[in-house]
Amino acid sequence: MKNFTERMKEVVGLAGGITELSKKSGLSKGVLHKYINGESDPSRLRMIAMTDATGVSLEWLALGEGPMMRGANAAENKGSPDKATLNAAMAIYALMRGTGKMMAPDRFEELATEMWKLDHEGPGDLKNDKTKRTFTDIIESVLKQD
């Protein structure tokens, strides 16, 4: 399980950098650096500001438990991407982090939606080579737009 400072680094990346997280959350860059460096812990209100700015789950940010993205479990009940597709999207997100490129939450949602469409309207098999190539094309196009 990741510690809080590791989760904070992910939140900063998800927001598009510390400057963007500062703008979106209303928290100063200095305060955010203290959280990232483990020099201080955020109050509940500040943690909520960061989760609202990025779409991550409060439980995940605070405790490292549950799904990273807010609403991941509720998505199943709305005809949105199912849990398996969201898990696949999270795996792709983790791979993208390895490239050093991150995407905004709305872009991430687009990717998950495209994956859902491919899985439910396309070949129907996320392990299918054609589907994998299509996912790669989607990821590359999303990264080029950011």
C-alpha positions in Angstrom: 0.0 0.0 0.0 1.3 3.4 -0.9 1.9 6.0 1.8 0.3 9.4 1.8 3.3 11.2 0.2 3.3 8.7 -2.7 -0.5 9.2 -3.1 0.0 13.0 -3.1 2.6 12.6 -5.9 0.0 10.8 -7.9 -2.6 13.5 -7.2 -0.1 16.2 -8.4 0.5 14.2 -11.6 -3.2 13.6 -12.2 -3.8 17.4 -11.8 -1.2 18.1 -14.4 1.5 19.4 -12.0 1.8 21.2 -8.7 0.9 24.6 -10.3 -2.3 23.1 -11.8 -3.3 21.4 -8.5 -2.7 24.7 -6.7 -5.0 26.5 -9.1 -7.7 23.9 -9.1 -7.7 23.3 -5.3 -7.0 26.8 -4.1 -4.1 25.6 -2.0 -0.7 27.2 -2.3 2.2 25.5 -3.9 4.2 25.8 -0.7 1.5 23.9 1.3 1.3 21.2 -1.4 5.1 20.8 -1.3 4.8 20.2 2.4 2.3 17.5 1.9 4.4 15.8 -0.9 7.5 16.0 1.3 5.7 14.6 4.3 6.3 17.8 6.3 2.7 18.4 7.1 -0.7 16.6 6.8 -3.7 18.4 5.3 -6.9 19.1 7.2 -10.1 17.4 6.1 -11.2 20.6 4.2 -7.9 20.8 2.3 -8.0 17.1 1.5 -11.6 17.6 0.1 -10.3 20.5 -2.0 -7.7 18.3 -3.6 -10.1 15.4 -4.2 -12.6 17.9 -5.8 -9.9 19.3 -8.0 -8.7 15.9 -9.3 -11.7 13.5 -8.9 -9.8 11.0 -6.7 -11.6 9.3 -3.8 -11.2 10.9 -0.4 -10.9 7.5 1.2 -8.1 6.6 -1.3 -6.2 9.9 -0.7 -6.6 9.8 3.1 -6.2 6.1 3.8 -4.9 4.5 0.6 -8.1 2.3 0.6 -10.8 1.8 -2.0 -10.7 2.8 -5.7 -8.4 5.7 -6.6 -11.0 7.5 -8.7 -14.2 8.8 -7.1 -17.4 7.1 -8.2 -15.7 4.0 -9.6 -18.1 1.7 -7.8 -21.2 3.8 -8.6 -20.4 3.7 -12.3 -21.6 0.2 -12.6 -25.1 1.3 -11.6 -25.4 4.1 -14.2 -24.7 2.1 -17.4 -21.2 3.6 -17.4 -18.0 1.7 -17.7 -18.1 -1.5 -15.6 -15.6 -2.4 -12.9 -13.5 -4.6 -15.2 -13.2 -1.8 -17.7 -12.3 0.7 -15.0 -9.7 -1.7 -13.7 -8.3 -1.9 -17.2 -8.3 1.9 -17.5 -6.4 2.1 -14.1 -3.8 -0.4 -15.5 -3.4 1.8 -18.6 -3.2 4.9 -16.3 -0.4 3.2 -14.4 1.5 2.4 -17.6 1.1 6.0 -18.8 2.6 7.3 -15.5 5.7 5.3 -16.5 6.0 7.5 -19.6 6.0 10.6 -17.5 2.8 11.9 -19.2 -0.3 12.3 -17.2 -3.9 13.2 -18.2 -6.6 15.3 -16.7 -9.5 13.5 -15.0 -11.8 14.4 -17.9 -9.4 12.9 -20.4 -9.1 9.8 -18.2 -12.9 9.5 -18.1 -12.9 9.7 -21.9 -10.4 6.9 -22.1 -12.4 4.7 -19.8 -15.5 5.4 -21.8 -13.8 4.5 -25.1 -12.6 1.3 -23.5 -16.1 0.5 -22.4 -17.5 1.1 -25.9 -14.8 -1.1 -27.4 -15.5 -3.8 -24.9 -19.3 -3.7 -25.3 -19.7 -2.6 -28.9 -16.5 -3.8 -30.5 -14.7 -7.2 -30.4 -15.9 -7.7 -26.8 -12.6 -9.0 -25.6 -10.1 -6.7 -23.8 -7.4 -9.3 -24.4 -8.0 -9.2 -28.2 -4.9 -7.9 -30.1 -7.1 -5.7 -32.3 -8.7 -4.1 -29.2 -5.2 -3.6 -27.6 -4.0 -1.8 -30.8 -7.2 0.4 -30.7 -6.5 1.2 -27.0 -3.0 2.2 -27.9 -4.3 4.5 -30.6 -6.7 6.1 -28.2 -4.1 6.7 -25.6 -1.7 8.1 -28.1 -4.3 10.5 -29.4 -5.3 11.6 -25.9 -1.7 12.2 -24.9 -1.1 14.3 -28.1 -4.0 16.5 -27.2 -2.7 17.2 -23.7 
